[in-house]
Each structure stands twice: as structure tokens, then as C-alpha cells.
Amino acid sequence: MRIVVIALLLAIIASLGSALFFLFSDKPGSQRTVRALTFRVGLSILLFALLMAGYHFGLIGRRH
């Protein structure tokens, strides 16, 4: 579970970096920045849902 969360976080950061690159390097009117940011939002929602499901099913527990 930990590796999946770390991989998703790295993918979110990579998508954010690519959006920044496209923002500065593309011509006006290009949709690549919007697509990269949309992909980042989708990854963030997936990560949140995965963490909620992991907590619900006991994969992520409380430490005592």
C-alpha cells in the first residue's frame, strides 16, 4: 500500500511539473497544460479514494 501511495504522489508531482513545462513552452491556445492539470486532479482523487478505502478495509490503521 505504501509503494502505491508513493508512486501516485510521484505521478502527481510529475504531472504538475509537465503542466508547468507546457505552460511556458507551448503556443497560446494549446490544450496540453489543461490536459496535464486534469490528469493531476484525477490522480489526486484516485489517491484520496485509495486512502479512504485502505482505512475502511483496515489496510491503514491507527497507531496506538
N, C-alpha and C positions, 0 to 999 in steps of 0.2 A: 504494500500500500504506500509506503514511504517513497519508493522509487517512482511510482506512478505520479504522485503529487509533485515530486521534484521535477520530473520530466514535463509535466504540464506547466509548472511555473517557468521553466526554461523556455518552453514553446511560447508562452505568453510574452516573455521578455524579448524573444527573437522576433515575434510578430510586431511588437511595439517598435523595435529597432528598424525593422524593414519599412514600417509606415513612416518613420522619421526620414529614412533614406529616400523613399519615394516622394515625400513631401518636398524635399529640397532638389531632387534631381529630375522629376518629371515635368512635362509641359503642363500648362494650365488646362484644366478640364479632364485630366487623366483620372481614372477611377481606381487606380491601384492603391492609393492611400486609403480610400474608403473601404476597399475590399480587405486590406490588411487590418484595419481597425475593427471591422465587422468580425473577422476571423478571431481577433483577440477577445472581443466581447463574448463570442461563442465559446472559446476556450475557458474564459473566466466563469461562465455559467456552468459549464461542464465540471470544472474543478469544484465549484460550490456544491453542485448536486452530488458529486462523488464524495465530498467530505460529509455532507449530511447523511448520505446513505451509509457510509462507513461508520458513523456514530450510531445510527439507528440499528444497524446489524451487529454492533459490538466490535467492529474491527478497530475502531478508535475509541479507547476507553478513558475514563477518568483515572488520574493517578492519585493514590491515597498516601 
